[in-house]
Amino acid sequence: MLSETEVREISRRLKSDSGFQQAFDSDPLAALQGAGFAGAAEELSQGMAMLRRLGQRLESEDSLSAQAQADPVRTLLGEGVPAPLLEPILRTTHAPEAVLAQVSEVEATWPLAG
């Protein structure tokens, strides 16, 4: 897992270095590797692969799909999605505000949630 220092440095670079930001927008894995954040690139790659697998399962497994519709937060956590990724994922899927409100409760207990 990335350290808080690494996250802050990547965030700082994204805000202050337009070249890094453009490279990140185009190809985040290559941008992270090129900037010396190999560990972050590996974690991002693994996270993207996990989300692809989860998406495939949601499409092919009716029971998992039904579970996700009934309780998306608990389902994502149960499938290994880290709490800090819940809000961006749920916003991307246009989850209702009531579901998004659950995220702050989960993040307050992270990493104990799940």
HELIX and SHEET records of a PDB file:
HELIX    1   1 GLU A    4  SER A   16  1                                  13    
HELIX    2   2 SER A   18  SER A   26  1                                   9    
HELIX    3   3 PRO A   28  GLY A   34  1                                   7    
HELIX    4   4 ALA A   38  SER A   60  1                                  23    
HELIX    5   5 ASP A   62  ALA A   70  1                                   9    
HELIX    6   6 PRO A   72  GLY A   78  1                                   7    
HELIX    7   7 ALA A   83  THR A   92  1                                  10    
HELIX    8   8 GLU A   97  THR A  109  1                                  13    
END                                                                             
